[in-house]
Amino acid sequence: METTKIVLFKGKRIRRSLFNNEWWFSVVDVVRVLTDQVDDYTARKYWNKLAQRLREEGSEVVTFCHRLKLEVTFCY
């Protein structure tokens, strides 16, 4: 079963997808909400810089994959 939806957090949208009974959330959307970024572009730049710093510190939390498309239906 695969389901995609929008969830609201603090009144802002976060894309998510249900895959193999696990919810997968858009990191950029979460960063945008938690850091009060004005749009997806600045949130993506913020995440890219944070991921770069984590990799430089040797953290294995961040993978080396590029962005993946997260298709969602707009449901509120």
N, C-alpha and C positions, 0 to 999 in steps of 0.2 A: 504494500500500500504506500503510495506516495502522495502527499498533500502539501500544497504551498499556501501560505496565508500571510497576512500582515498582522502584527500584534502592536498594540500601542503601549508605550512606556513614557510616563510624564507627558502624555499628549502628543508624542512624536512616534512616527512609524518605524518599526523594525521588521525587516523581511525575515521570514523563517520558512523552513521546509522540513516536512516529516519524511524521513527516509529510514527504513529498517527499524521502525518504532523509536527513532531518536530524533529530537528536534535539532536542526542545524540553523544557527542564526548568522546573519550578515555582520561580520566584524566591523565593517565600515559604519553600518547603521548604529551599532552599539556604541562605538567610539564617538559618533556624531552626537548622540543623546547624552552620554556621560560627560563629554567635554564641552557641551554647548556650542558646537561648531555650527556655522550658519548654513552650510550646504554639504552635499556629498563630496565635492571636490576637496574642500579644506579638511574634511574628516579623513579622506583617503590619504592626503599628504601627511596628516598627523600620524595615521597608522603606519605609513611607509617609513617615516623617520623613527618611530618607536620600534618597529620591527628590525630596522637596520641596527639600532643601538643594542637591542637584545641579542642579535646574531653576533655583533662585535664582542659582547660580553661572554659569548659561548653558550647562550641559552638555546636549548633545543625545543623550546615551546613554539617557536616560529618556524614554519616550513619554508622551503625555497620555491614553492609553487606560485604561479601568477594568479591573477584574479580569475575566478570562475563565474560563469553567468548563473544568477539565481533568479529564475523566473517565478513570479508570484501573481496571484490574482488579487485584486484590491478588494478585500473584505474587511469590514470594520465591525 
